[in-house]
Amino acid sequence: MRAGLDSPDAVSRVAEAMDRAWRELLAPDWPQLRAICERDVVHRVGVIGEHGWATTIESLHPSIAWQAGGIGIGHFPQVGTVRLVGDGLLLIP
């Protein structure tokens, strides 16, 4: 395994594998998947407008909670507070 990662063509092999995975696994269904993601974004923007961030964050998954102005994620071990330092938080559907 390590030898494959250290080989000179490792990057091109990984890129080819990712390209093949895209073409065979996602590309055929991409128009429908994209439409689903776009509808989800529109829905969540509406939730933010009507109910605020806390409700929006908590509606993502049962293990995610708005806690004292921050976001708690229950599936991960407690690592303390992670400060975004002004970088913001990117939510991707």
C-alpha positions as CSV (number, residue, x, y, z in Angstrom):
1,M,0.0,0.0,0.0
2,R,2.7,2.5,1.0
3,A,4.7,1.7,-2.1
4,G,1.7,2.7,-4.3
5,L,1.3,6.0,-2.5
6,D,5.0,6.7,-2.9
7,S,5.1,5.9,-6.6
8,P,5.8,8.7,-9.0
9,D,2.4,8.1,-10.7
10,A,0.4,8.1,-7.5
11,V,-1.4,11.4,-8.1
12,S,-2.4,10.5,-11.7
13,R,-3.6,7.0,-10.5
14,V,-5.7,8.6,-7.8
15,A,-7.1,11.2,-10.2
16,E,-8.0,8.5,-12.7
17,A,-9.7,6.4,-10.0
18,M,-11.7,9.5,-8.9
19,D,-12.6,10.3,-12.5
20,R,-13.8,6.7,-13.1
21,A,-15.8,6.7,-9.9
22,W,-17.5,10.0,-11.0
23,R,-18.3,8.6,-14.4
24,E,-19.6,5.3,-13.3
25,L,-21.2,6.1,-9.9
26,L,-22.5,9.7,-9.9
27,A,-22.6,11.1,-13.4
28,P,-25.5,9.1,-14.7
29,D,-27.7,10.3,-11.8
30,W,-26.1,13.8,-11.3
31,P,-29.1,15.8,-12.7
32,Q,-31.4,14.3,-10.2
33,L,-28.9,14.5,-7.3
34,R,-28.2,18.1,-8.1
35,A,-31.9,18.9,-8.1
36,I,-32.3,17.3,-4.7
37,C,-29.4,19.3,-3.3
38,E,-30.7,22.5,-4.7
39,R,-34.2,21.9,-3.2
40,D,-32.5,21.1,0.2
41,V,-30.6,24.4,0.1
42,V,-33.8,26.4,-0.7
43,H,-35.7,24.5,2.1
44,R,-33.0,25.2,4.7
45,V,-32.8,28.9,3.8
46,G,-36.5,29.0,4.4
47,V,-36.0,27.3,7.8
48,I,-33.3,29.9,8.7
49,G,-35.7,32.7,7.8
50,E,-38.6,31.4,9.7
51,H,-37.0,29.7,12.7
52,G,-33.4,30.9,13.0
53,W,-30.0,29.1,13.1
54,A,-30.6,26.9,16.2
55,T,-33.6,25.2,14.6
56,T,-31.8,24.9,11.2
57,I,-28.7,23.3,12.8
58,E,-30.7,20.9,14.9
59,S,-32.8,19.8,11.8
60,L,-29.6,18.5,10.1
61,H,-29.3,15.3,12.2
62,P,-30.5,14.1,15.6
63,S,-26.9,14.1,16.9
64,I,-26.3,17.8,16.0
65,A,-27.4,20.4,18.5
66,W,-27.1,24.2,19.0
67,Q,-25.5,24.6,22.4
68,A,-24.8,28.0,23.9
69,G,-24.2,29.7,20.6
70,G,-22.1,26.8,19.2
71,I,-22.7,23.6,17.5
72,G,-22.4,20.2,19.3
73,I,-21.9,17.1,17.2
74,G,-22.7,13.9,19.2
75,H,-20.9,11.3,16.9
76,F,-17.5,12.6,17.6
77,P,-15.5,12.4,20.8
78,Q,-15.4,15.5,22.9
79,V,-12.5,17.5,21.6
80,G,-13.4,20.8,23.3
81,T,-14.1,24.0,21.5
82,V,-13.0,24.5,17.9
83,R,-12.9,28.2,17.1
84,L,-13.5,29.2,13.5
85,V,-11.4,32.3,13.9
86,G,-13.5,34.3,11.4
87,D,-13.3,31.7,8.7
88,G,-17.0,30.8,9.0
89,L,-18.7,27.4,8.7
90,L,-19.4,26.0,5.2
91,L,-22.5,23.7,5.2
92,I,-22.5,21.4,2.1
93,P,-25.6,19.4,1.2
